[in-house]
Amino acid sequence: MKKTICILIFLILSSISGFSQETDEDNNDKYLKNYFYLVPLPAISKTFQISYERILGNAKKSILISGGILATGDNNNMDLGFTDEIQFRLYLNDIRNSGKENKFQFAFYFSPFIAHKYIKADSYYYDYSNSISSGIISGWKGTYSRFVFDIFVGGGFKKSIINKNNEIFGGKDYWDDNYTGVFPKVGVQLGFSF
């Protein structure tokens, strides 16, 4: 699991350095195509999560890749795991940003997503939880110079597999790690463009 986490972090960081500003062929203006985000809401559940978004083609599409590491518990029961997600965003308006204007720009989008979460638990009830989910979200992204704020809502379906009896250990609430069913999705991201 540590190798997987290290490889994921390495791939994200190496892809960030591999992309840079590119010229818009229509009007030869430079605009920023890369966004790096910190995701604050999962920190409540002791998950460190980051996201990288790359603008594609005509600046009305992008792909967002998100990854995170979680560690919860105490000295007796420690849960370790990781989470990953991919979103393909379709924007309703142009999201070009040169990073030089000191004005607010807003963009609205819809996005299908697929996410995965794995937790290795040191617990009486289960040893691991493995879940996959997919659905659709809609969101709003605001930029000011290079600062970016992103908020989204939506929902999807989640399937969880644990290696012991699900009835012993919860799974009734949307936010439980081993919940299976329809769930809401809400997110906030703060970051910068480059």
N, C-alpha and C positions, 0 to 999 in steps of 0.2 A: 504494500500500500504506500510506503514511503517513496518507493521508486516512482509510482504512478503520480504522486503529488509533485515530486521534483521534476518529472518530465513535463507535466502540465504547466508548471510555473516557467520552466525553461522555454517551452514553445510559445507561451504568451509573450514573454519578454523579448525573445528573439524576433517574433513577428512584428512587434512594435518598432524595433530598431530597423527592420527591413523596409518599412514603408515610410514615405516622406511626403512632402507637399507635391502635388502634381498640377500641371497646367491644364486649364479648361480650354478645350479646342475651340469652343464657340467664340469666346471673347478674349482669350489669352490672359485672363485674370488668374492669379493664384488663389486657391482656396484650400482650406484645411480639410483633410479627408479622414482623420483619425481622432478617436475620442478614447480617453482613459477615464474610468469611473471607479470610485470607492462606493460600496453599497453599505449604508449604515444600518438598515433595519435588521439584517441577520446578526449583527453584533449583539443584539439583545439575547439571542440564544447561543452566544459564544462562538459565532462563525465569522471568520475573516473572509470577505468575498470581494473580488475585483472583477471588472468587466472591461472589454476592449471592443470598440465598434469601428468598423471600416465602411466608409461610404463607397458605393459601387456606381459605376457608369454615369448616368445622367443626374446624379444627386437626388434621386427620389427613392433609392433603395439602399439598404445597408445590411450587413450581417454583424451580429453582436455575439461574442463568445464570453461566457462568464464562468469563473471557477472559484471555489472556496474551500477552506480547511476548517473543520470544526473540532473542538475539544471541550467536553463538558464533564462535569462530575467532581468528585473529591478524591481523596487518597484511596478510599476503598472501592469505589465504582467509577471507572473512567471510560468515557465514550469518545472514540476518535473516528474521524471520517472525512469524506470530501463530498463536494457537490459540484456539478457542472451543468451548463445550460447553453443552448444555441437559439437565437432568435433571428428570423429573417424579416426585417422591417420594411414596410411599404409606406412611404410618406405621401401625404396629401398635397404638400407644397414643397418647393425647392428648399433644400437645407444647406446651401452653400454659405460658407463662413470664411472670410479671409483672416479673421483674428485681429484685424486692424481697426475695424469700426467700433466705436464706443456707443453702440446702440443695441437694444434688445431685439432678438430675432426669435420667432416661435415656429415650431413645426409640430404637426399632428401626424400620428402614424397608427397603423394596425400591424400586428405581427403574430404569426403562428410561432409556437415555441415547443421545444422538447427539452426536458430536464431529467437529471439522474442524481440520486443521492445514495451514498453508501455509508453505513455506520457500523463500526465494530464496537460492540458493547461488552463491558465487563459487568454483567447483570445476571441476577437469578432468573429473570423472565425470558431473556433471549440473548443469543451471542452476536447476531448481526441483523441489520435491517437493510434491505436493498429495495429502492423504489424508483420507478420511472413514471414520468407524467408528461402530458402534452395538452395543448389547448391554444387559446387565442387571447391576446391582450390588445388594448388600445391605450395610447399614451400621448403625452405632450412633452416636448423637449424645448427648453428655453436656453438661449446662449447670450452672453454679454462678453464681447471681446473673445477671450479664450476660455472663460468660465462656462460650464454647462450644468444645467439642472434638468433631470429627467424623472417623470412620475408616470406610472401606468397602473391600470386596473384590468382585470379580466378573470378568466377561470379556465378550468380544464378537468381532465380525468387523471387520477393517480392510482397506480397499482403498486402495492407493497408486498414484499415477500420477506418473512422472517423465518428463522430456522426452528422455531418452537411454536406452540399453540397460541394463536392470535387472541383467543378469548382470555387467556391468562393476563396478557399485558395490553390493556386499553385498545387503541386504534379506533376510537369512536369519534374523536374530534378532528377537524380539518388539519390542525397543526401537528398532530401526533406523527411521529416518524413512520409508524407502520399503519397509517390510515389508508384504506382503499375506497375510492369513490370520487364523486364530483367535489371540487374544492374551488374557493375563490383565490385569486392571486393579486397581490398589491405590492408595489415596489417604488422605491425612491433611489436615485443615483445622483451623486455629485461628482463632478470631474472637470477635466480640461481638454481642449482640442489642441492638436499639433499637426 
